[in-house]
Amino acid sequence: MADLFDVLVIGSGPGGYVCAIKAAQLGLKTAIVEKMPTLGGTCLNVGCIPSKALLHASEMFHEAGHGFDALGININKPKLDLKKMMAHKDATVKANVDGVAFLMNKNKIAVFQGTGKIAAKGKVDVTDGDGKTQSLESKNIVIATGSEVAGIPGVDVTFDDSVVVSSDEAIALAKVPGKMIVVGGGVIGLELGSVWSRLGAEVTVVEYLDAILGGMDAGVSKQFQRMLKKQGMTFKMSSKVTAVEKKGKKGFVTFEPVKGGEAQTLEADVVLVATGRRPYTDGLGLEEMGIETERGMIKTDSHWRTNVDGVYAIGDVIAGPMLAHKAEDEGVAVAETIAGQHGHVNYGVIPGVVYTMPEVASVGATEEQLKADGVDYVSGQFPFSANGRARAMNSTDGFVKCLADAKTDKLLGVHIVGFGAGDMIHEAAVLMEFGGSSEDLARTCHAHPTLSETVKEAALATFAKPLHM
């Protein structure tokens, strides 16, 4: 008879492996199922981690070629060794996935390699690469299978390894393309587009909306696009892609104005399709089990339970932002819930970061959301150009914006574009988690000179304004 587990997690991405570890730490007999050869899911293998390794390496390459001279550092023109840069990326990935495997062993979590399918209540069939299937039994099943490349709605796209690529292939190109077209002006497209732009590619972004980073603060988006243009990227906004084709060794993208007009076609060495991701639920047995879905996402209640008793879902397969840290928090909360505790995730305080140079970071509501909801608010803003540390670093592009309730001064949102934004956003997140005000943030002593003083100054500019009595 098969072992009976307390918790069985399908998928070992950030949500899955964090859930498994927490469950094991709470004394639950835990197993995890992963179809990929290594643990960590998309994030560690072909997403967050390898892309950040390339972002950092390309930033260093660009700084050596363009920023050192102003600091009095004279060097010969840097020479790119792309093979070695990719080796750094691969070593980073290996260290991370090996670390997850170590944690599985340390916490006595049973690992099963293969594709998991819920076959019956409390039963998961795992099929390995050779087609051999074994059945596992568990009191609770957690679906954490993540997401996959969505493609372009209504457009037939055939991916290969070198010309028409997704983000999976864009982190492993064998050479720097002369021209690259990025379809989609979201986080993934701008991050990877900026990598190859810094390494020498001529990058054009084709975006359906009239602004990049759809959903982020409009002021941040507008200024950030100007920064990327200054760095050499070209933008075709409000453009609907109607065809992506490979002809010979070239890629071709045809698009037309969203509001109607004449179509045009651009040619490039590489076309990166980065139009978002969709929940990955193929082969899970959802229909057979009667597990409800909505717009491709698994429906859950406030405790991440599906409509089938004993089956939970977290991360990219359910509603909410497709962010690794959101999945991690849900993983912990589900493990606590299964253990009889009170798991909780505050969806109003989940930061989002774009890891370009400079970075873009946001937490809480945008001005556009507050206006749409009829919230009376005040805002305060402070530029990096007025910060001493930023001037010393030649990193004066960007600003910090704080949004607070006009009556109570409760901090409702913070938006940053500038050097180190991804780290600085967290002091706002901590404050908002505890319901703090812009005055609380402004009156907290910040070390001088630091970039974080820009956050303090933006908060000062917010609460210092007359509040409604």
C-alpha positions, 0 to 999 in steps of 0.5 A: 500500500502506498504511503499516506501523506498529509500534504502533497504539492504538485509543482515545485516553484516558489509557491510549491516548495515554500508550501512543502517546507512550511508544511514539513516544519509544522510536522506534516508528512509532506511530498512534492511532485515536479515534472522538470528534471530540477526543482524550482519551477519556471522562476528558478530555472528559466524565469526570475533567477536567470533573468536577474543574473543576465540583468546584473551582468549586462548592467555591469557591462554597460556601466564599464563602457559608459559610466566609469569614465565620469568617475575617473576610472579609465579602462579599455573598451570592455569586450563581451564574452557572451558564453561566459556571461551565460555560464554565470547565469547557468551557475546561478541557476544551479546554485539555486535549484541545488539549494531547493533540493537540499531543503527538501532533503533537510526537511524530509520531504519526499520528492517525486519526479514526473507529471502529476494528475489528480486521479481521485479524492486524495490520490495523485498519479505521477507519470515519469519520462519513461511513461511509468506511473505510480500512485500517491495518496494524501489527505490534502493536495495543493496545486502549485503548477504555475504558468506558461507563455500565453502567446498572442491572442488570435495570432498563430506563433511558432517558437523556435530556439533562435528567431521567434522566441519566448522568455525561455529562449531569450535568456539563452541566445547564442549571440547578440542579435543585431535587431530585436523586436519585443512584442509586449511592453510588460515586465518580462519584455522590458527586462529582457529587452533591456538586457539585449539592448545593453549588450548591443541589440537594436530593440523595438517594443511593440505594445497594444496599450498606449502605455508600458507596464499596464496597470502601474502608476501612469506617471511612473510609466510615462517617465520610465518610457522616456528613460528607456528611449534615452537608453536607445529602445524604440517603442511602437505604442497602441499597436495590434500585432496581427502576424509573427513569422519566421522567414529564413533566418529572420523574424517578421512582425506585422502590426496595425494601429489599435484604432485602425489604420495601415499595417506595417511589418518590421524585420529583426534577427530575433522576435521575443514574444512577451505578451504575458502568461497563462495558468498551467493546468494541462493534464491535472485532471481538473475536469474529471475531478469537477474542479471549477475554473474561471477564465483558465484559473482555478477557483478558490475560496478565501482559504485557497480551497477549491470546490473539491474537499481536500484540494487547494490551489495557489500561485499563478494558477489562481486569481491575482498577480503572477508573482513569485512572492505572492505564491510564496505567501500563499504557500505558507498560508495554505500550509498553516491552514491545513495544520489548523492555524490561521493562514493569511495573505494581505493582497493589498500590500504585495509589491511589484518590481521591474528589475531594469536599470533603473528599477521600477517598484510599486506597492498599494494603489495607484492614482488611477485606481484611487480616482476610479474608486472615488477615494479622496487622497493627497500625493507627495513626490520627490526626485532622485535628482535632489538626493545627495547619494543619488548625485554621488552615484550619477543615478539621478533619474527617477522619483518617489511618489506617496499616496495617502488618504486625505482625511486619515493620512493612511498610506495607500500606495508608494511608487518608485522609479530609480536606482534601488527601487526594488529594495526601497519599496519594502519600507513602505510595504512594512508600514502599510502592512501595519496601517501606518500613515505618511507622517509615520514614514516621514518622521522615521529617521533615515540615515544620511546620505542614502537613497532611502531618504527619497522615500522619507522626503516624498512622505514629508511632501505628502503629510505636510499638505493640509488635511481635510478636517 
